Amino acid sequence: MASEIAAGLQRATRELHGIVVSAGKMDKTVKVRLGGLRWEDRVHKWFKQPRHRLVHDPANSLRQGDVVAITKSWRESQHVRHVVKHIIAPYGGVGIDERPPIPTLEERAVERQNKRDLKDARRAFRKEVDGVVGQAMRLCLEGERQVKRARGVFRSHPMPESSVPVDQW
């Protein structure tokens, strides 16, 4: 299944290039500036209008200033819909070889499927436990109802008072 997802994503994606403008402030997420131009019709001139995207960095291997290639991926969070494909040009003193490797699409798909399987197992276990706890609660409530009924019967029919005083028994 994971390879089918990876094959589908490989066919449907195109590679975008950008510069990391913010890294290290969010876990496994960086902000990338993508190039863009806008035509201003009044002055007949192109102006720069960059776009920014939040990009998933699975290995926390990017630094501010790196030139990276990104592709569309599955949604990681509310605003993160792209993932780092590879580093084109590192920035700063740390080289690409000294950083953690960026996982391939197949590795990410396998990891995602494993996480999903674990989540399904936890959900099934929780459902089973909730069923057992619910059954125990129902039995407990039924026992309380029977006790209340029994007390109500005794209260509605009080014991006849005897003519003999209690201290003479």
C-alpha positions in Angstrom: 0.0 0.0 0.0 2.8 2.4 0.9 4.5 1.9 -2.5 1.1 2.6 -4.3 0.9 5.9 -2.4 4.5 6.8 -3.2 4.0 5.9 -6.9 0.9 8.1 -7.1 2.6 11.1 -5.5 5.6 10.7 -7.8 3.4 11.0 -10.9 1.3 13.9 -9.6 4.0 16.2 -8.2 6.2 18.9 -9.7 9.3 20.3 -8.1 9.5 23.9 -6.8 12.7 25.6 -5.7 13.0 28.1 -2.9 15.1 29.5 0.0 14.6 28.5 3.6 13.8 31.8 5.4 12.9 30.4 8.9 14.2 27.2 10.4 14.5 25.8 13.9 11.5 27.6 15.3 9.1 24.8 14.6 9.7 21.0 15.0 10.1 19.4 11.6 8.7 22.4 9.8 10.5 25.3 7.9 9.3 28.3 6.0 10.4 28.5 2.4 10.2 31.6 0.1 9.3 30.7 -3.5 9.9 33.1 -6.3 7.1 34.9 -8.0 6.4 37.8 -10.2 3.3 40.0 -10.6 2.5 42.2 -13.6 1.5 45.8 -12.7 -0.7 46.9 -15.6 -0.6 50.6 -14.8 3.2 50.9 -15.1 3.7 48.0 -17.5 6.3 46.3 -15.3 6.9 43.1 -13.5 7.3 43.2 -9.7 8.6 40.6 -7.4 6.0 39.0 -5.3 7.4 36.0 -3.4 5.1 33.2 -2.0 5.9 31.5 1.3 5.1 27.9 2.1 5.4 25.9 5.3 7.3 22.8 4.4 7.7 19.5 6.3 11.3 18.6 7.1 11.1 15.0 8.4 14.7 14.9 9.6 15.2 18.5 10.9 18.1 18.8 8.5 17.5 22.3 7.0 19.1 25.5 8.1 18.2 29.1 7.3 19.5 30.1 3.9 19.5 26.7 2.3 18.3 26.4 -1.3 15.9 23.5 -1.4 13.6 21.6 -3.8 10.1 20.9 -2.4 7.1 18.9 -3.7 3.5 18.6 -2.8 2.7 15.9 -0.4 -0.1 14.7 1.9 -1.3 17.2 4.6 1.0 17.0 7.7 -0.9 19.7 9.6 -3.4 22.5 9.0 -1.0 24.7 6.9 1.8 22.2 6.0 1.2 20.6 2.6 4.7 20.4 1.0 7.7 18.3 1.8 11.5 18.7 1.2 12.7 16.6 -1.7 16.4 17.4 -1.5 18.8 20.2 -0.7 20.2 22.0 -3.8 22.7 24.2 -2.1 23.5 24.3 1.6 24.1 27.6 3.4 26.6 28.2 6.2 29.4 26.0 7.6 27.5 22.7 7.9 27.6 20.6 4.7 25.0 18.2 3.4 27.0 15.1 4.5 27.1 16.2 8.1 23.3 16.7 8.3 20.7 13.9 8.9 19.6 12.5 5.5 16.2 13.5 4.1 14.0 10.4 3.8 12.7 9.3 0.4 9.1 9.3 -0.5 8.9 5.5 -0.1 10.5 5.7 3.4 8.0 8.4 4.4 5.1 6.4 3.0 6.1 3.2 5.0 6.6 5.3 8.2 3.1 6.9 7.7 1.5 3.4 7.2 3.2 2.1 10.3 2.0 5.0 12.4 -1.5 4.5 11.0 -1.4 0.8 11.9 -0.4 1.6 15.5 -3.2 4.2 15.7 -5.7 1.6 14.5 -4.5 -0.9 17.1 -4.7 1.6 19.9 -8.2 2.6 18.8 -9.3 -1.1 18.7 -7.8 -1.7 22.2 -9.5 1.4 23.6 -12.8 0.4 22.1 -12.5 -3.1 23.7 -11.6 -1.6 27.1 -14.5 0.9 26.9 -16.9 -2.0 26.1 -15.7 -3.9 29.2 -15.8 -0.8 31.4 -19.3 0.1 30.1 -20.5 -3.4 30.9 -19.2 -3.2 34.4 -20.8 0.2 34.9 -24.2 -1.2 33.7 -23.9 -4.1 36.1 -23.0 -1.7 39.0 -25.9 0.6 38.2 -28.3 -2.4 38.0 -27.1 -3.6 41.4 -27.7 -0.1 42.8 -31.2 0.0 41.4 -32.0 -3.4 43.0 -30.7 -2.1 46.3 -32.8 1.1 46.0 -35.9 -1.0 45.2 -35.3 -3.2 48.1 -34.9 -0.2 50.5 -38.1 1.3 49.0 -40.0 -1.9 49.7 -38.9 -1.9 53.3 -39.6 1.8 53.8 -43.1 1.6 52.3 -44.0 -1.3 54.6 -42.6 -0.5 58.0 -42.2 -3.2 60.7 -45.2 -3.3 63.0 -44.4 -1.9 66.4 -44.7 -4.5 69.1 -46.2 -3.8 72.4 -43.2 -5.2 74.2 -40.5 -2.5 75.0 -37.1 -3.1 73.4 -35.2 -3.2 76.6 -37.3 -6.2 77.8 -36.3 -8.5 75.0 
